Amino acid sequence: MKILLVEDEARLSEFIKKGLEENAHHVEVANDGEKGLRMAFDNDYDIIIMDINMPKLNGYDVTKGIRDEKQFTPILMLTAMGTLNDKALGFDAGIDDFLVKPFQFQELLMRINALHRRSSIVKNQIRHNSIKVADLILDLSARTVSRGQKSITLTAKEYALLEYLMVNHNRVVSRVDIAEKVWDSDLDSFSNTIDTYINFLRKKIDHGFPVKLIHTVVGMGYMLKEKD
């Protein structure tokens, strides 16, 4: 994998870089947020690992800048700031996973491998014009949805919301994410609307099926995933 590491602490970045390269990954390092954002724009990476507190731009702003340019490279936030609020801010900005320092290096490897695997599956499915999660299938060409043997009729906005959840399956998407990406607006205007449409989808996607796919992650947002 080609990995961008955005970390201003020199000794830690060298430790992570060396460990990842020993596991056959190619690593490029940015020692401040501004440089990290520029490198993310100028290069194609498989994974981005990012700290929060950095010179020039913090990790939240770098992540938001990347997502604002419609770049969906998986981002793992690696930081000593591990409160629920820190995580919520990270997921609101658009990260895919969160690992708190100090950490075990083996866990870092497992997490980036999982992120890359999931990203590769989604990219492959999109190339083939469909996305599948468990027995739920979204056909991107025909704009149809089915689960098991059941065809599901959705409104245009329900379809857009489901597509966003499925492209990001197994990842928490915040209500801010949904407002910006599905409604193309700020959260305040659509606060209650998002909850309403999530409930619409639950009734159509999950009702009558033993395995529920749409989950609420308290304090963070929503996740579409195969297992409870």
N, C-alpha and C positions, 0 to 999 in steps of 0.2 A: 504494500500500500504506500501511496505518497501522502505524507502527513504534514500538515502545518501546525507547529507548536508556537503559540503566542504566550510567552511567559517572560517576565522581566527579571526574575531571580536567576542569575547566571548559573550558580551551582546546581540548582534544581533542574533547569532546562538542559544542562549538559548531562545530568544523570538520566533524565527521561530520554533524551536523544540517543545516548549510548545504548540504553536498554532496548529501545525500539529498533535500532539498527542491528543489534545483536539478534533480533527476531526477524530479520530480513525486510524491514521497512525502511523506506527512504524518508528522511525527516529534514524539513527546513524550519528555521527558527526566526521568529520576530520578537524583539525585546521591548516593544511598546505597542500599544493598541493601534496607533495610526499606521505604523509599518505593517502590522498584521492585516489591517483592512486592505491596504494597498496590495499586499501579496495575495490575499484571497481573491481580489478582482483580477489580478494579472496572471494567475496560474490555476490549474485544474487539480484540486486535491481530492483524495478519497475521504479523508477525515480531517477535522480541525479540532485541536485541543487548546483550550483557552482559559486563562486566569481571569479573575474579575478586576482586582485592583492593579492597574498598570499605568505607566506614564502616558500622557496625551489623550488617550481614549480608554475608558474602562471596558471590560468584557461585555457588558450589557449593550453598550453603544456600538461596539464592533459587530456583535451578533445582529443587532437591528439593522445596521448598515448593510450587512451581507444579505439579510432577508429582504430588505427593501429593494435590492437589485434582482430579486427573484432567483437567487442562488440557494440551492437546497442541499448543499454539502452537509453531511451530518456533523454536528458540533457537540463536543463533550466539554462541559465546563468543569475545570479542575481548580478548586479553591479551598482556602481555609474558612471561608464564610459559608457556614452550613446550616443556617436557620431556615425554617419553613419559608419565611419572607424572602430570603436570598434565593431559594429555589424557585419560588413563584415569580420573582423578577426575571430570573433566567429563562424560565419557560415562556413567560410573556414576551421576552425579546426574541425567542425562537430557537433556543437550544434543544437538543434531542436527549441529552443525558447529563447527569450531575454527579460528580465524585468529589468527596470532601478530603482535604489534606488533614493529617497524614494518611497515606493510603498504601495498600499493598500493590506492588508493581504487577503481580499476576492478575489482580482484579482490573487494573487499567487495561491490560492486554485483552482480557475477556470482554470488557465493555466495548473497546474499539472494534474488536472482531465481530461482536454482535451487531453493532451499528452498521458496519460495512456490509455484513451479510444481509441485513434487512434492506439497506439502501439498494443493494444489487438486485434483490428480488423485485422490489418495486420498479426499478428502472427497466428490468427485463419484461415485467408484466405490461408496463406502459408501452414499450416498444411493440408488444403484441396486442395492443389496444384493449386490454382488459386488466382488471385488478381483482384478485381473489383473496378473501380472508375467511378461513374456515369454509363454510358452504355458501357464503355470500359472494356473489359475482357481479361486478359492475362492468358493463360493456361500454368502452369509451367511444366506439364508433357509432353504435346504434343508440347510445345513451339509454340503455335499459338496465334494469336491476332484477336479480332473482336470488332467492335463497332456497337451497334444496330444490324441490320441484315446483316451488311457488314463484310466480311472476309478481313483482311488486311495482305498483304505480306510484310515482313520486311527482310532485310539482317541480318546477324548474329550480326553485330555491332549495327544496329538500334534496334534490339531486346534487346541487353544488355543495351543500353541506356534507352530504354523505361522501362525495368524491374527495373532499378535503380530509375528512376523517380517515378514509381508506388509504389515501396516499401516505398519510402519516400514522398508519396503524402501529400499535404498540408504543406510541409516543404520546405524551400528554400535550394536548393543544389547549391553550388558554382561551378564555372568552374574548380577550383582546385579539388574539390570533384570528379567531373566527370572525369577529367584527371587521377586521382589516382585510382578510383574504376572501371572505365569502360575501360580505356586504359592502366592502370597499368603503368603510366609514369608521368613525371612532366608536368606542364601546358605549358611551353615554346614550347615544341615539338608539342602540339596539339591545340594551341590557336585558329587558324582559323578553324581547323577540327571540333572542338566542335560546333561552330556556324553553320557550314555547316550541321552537322548531326541533330542539333535541327531543322533547317529549313526543312530537309528531313522528320523528324517525323511530323512536323506541317502539311506538305502537305498531309501526309498519314492519320494522326489521326484526324486533325481538319477540313481539307478542306471539304466543303459541309455540315458541321454540324453547327447548330445555336449556340450551346454552345461550346466555345473554352476551351480546357483543359490545354494546355501548355502555361505558362505565363512567361514573362521576369520580374524579380524584379530588377529594375535599381540599379546598383552599387553593387548587391549581387549575382545574379545568375538566376536560373530558378526554377519554381515550377509547378508541375502538380496538379491541383485542380479542383473541380467540378464547382465552381462559380467564376465569374469575381470579 
